[in-house]
Amino acid sequence: MHRSSLRLAIIAAAGLCLVVFSLLFPRLAERGYAAPSQAETVPKLLLAKDDGVASVQPGERITYTLTYTNTINGAWPSVVLTETVPINTRFVVTGSDPSWSCADGDPAGTPCTLNLTTVTPFAGGTKSFVVEVLDPLTDALSNVQNTATIGSSGTFVDEATIQTPLDTDIDFNFTKVDQLLIDADNNGIASPGDTLRYTLDLTLMGNAPVTGVTLVDNPGPVTNLKIGMVTTDRGTIDAGNDIGDTAVQIDLGNLTSGDSAQVTFDVVVKNPLPSNVTQVVNQAFLSGDNIPTTPSDDPATDAAGDATVTSLLAGPELAASKDDELLVDADNSGDPSPGDTLRYHVVLSNNGN
């Protein structure tokens, strides 16, 4: 047969096969037969991870178990596991597979690799990766998040991520004390017209940081804030030193365990006071992104989280005076005598506060 005729015959046969297949394939599909998709033919190397705990506290360790599985009848060459030491942790050699590239104590963010060489068909295994949660924590997070990846010949194949809840303890030592700064009437006791100074001291206790900390103090109805007298050794003064301010607000920013701050401000006791007022009651409050509102405590009492109370010496001070006047001098004698008319003048005053 001539070559050109042979070529035409082959093309015709191929075309006939395509026609037959196109007619037959829908019937095969109806009976459950289908051509394999590209996704079904791509080999898969799977990675899974488990932390083995419900939650973890600062100072405790997390042992991650990484399980890898070759799901196809073909080998994966040059397989590498890659870990990154999670935030708020450090790498621990003890308990970890000895083949990890990291050194004991490597900090958060350190990449660690482990070479598995070739993973044979349908084979797999497990590797351990241990970290210790920092005490105290450095970042205000509610969990330890860790992601591991597996790759072959430098190409990413799969990853596994797990979050381990953090069981943290956050507490403040937050006190407020008062001081008679200016005794306007020199009676040695806080009273209307006197100046009081408040000193607030706070220290973050526990094992976790707090972000976005704000201190707010409203002096209340029986005192006036002394403008320009607010001080802080940490953060910035948002309110209290400008004309028109009636309350104190301090932006303390982010605090880690052991951080402290001191805030002071002055108030003047109103003069006169409303009736029946015998004390100044004042309390400051802390708030933050990851804490409930926390009240200040008066260290002079046994109660926890109570307001600071300043007793006042205040009350009425009555005075009365009386004089007389010869209103009608009936006998024109110039002196009071029988038959004359006298007028009395009585003056009452309250010299108290």
Buried (B, 14 or more C-beta within 10 A) or exposed (E): EEEEEEEEEEEEEEEEEEEEEEEEEEEEEEEEEEEEEEEEEEBEBBBBBEBEEEEBEBEBBBBBEBBBBBEEEEBBEBBBBBBBBBBBBBBBBEEBBEEBBBEEEBEBEBEBBBEBEEBEEEEBEEBEBBBBBBBBBBEBBEBBEBBBBBBBEEEEBBEBEBBBEBBBEBBBEBBBBBEBBEBEEEEEEBBBBBBBBBBBBBBBBBBBBBBBBBBBBBBBEBBBBBBEBBBBEBBEBBBBBEEEBEBBBBBBBBBBBEBEBEBBBBBBBBEEBEEEBEEBEBBBBBBBEBBEEBBBBBEEEEEEEBBBBBEBBBBEEEEEEEEEEBEEBEEEEEEBEEEBEEEEEEEEEEEBB
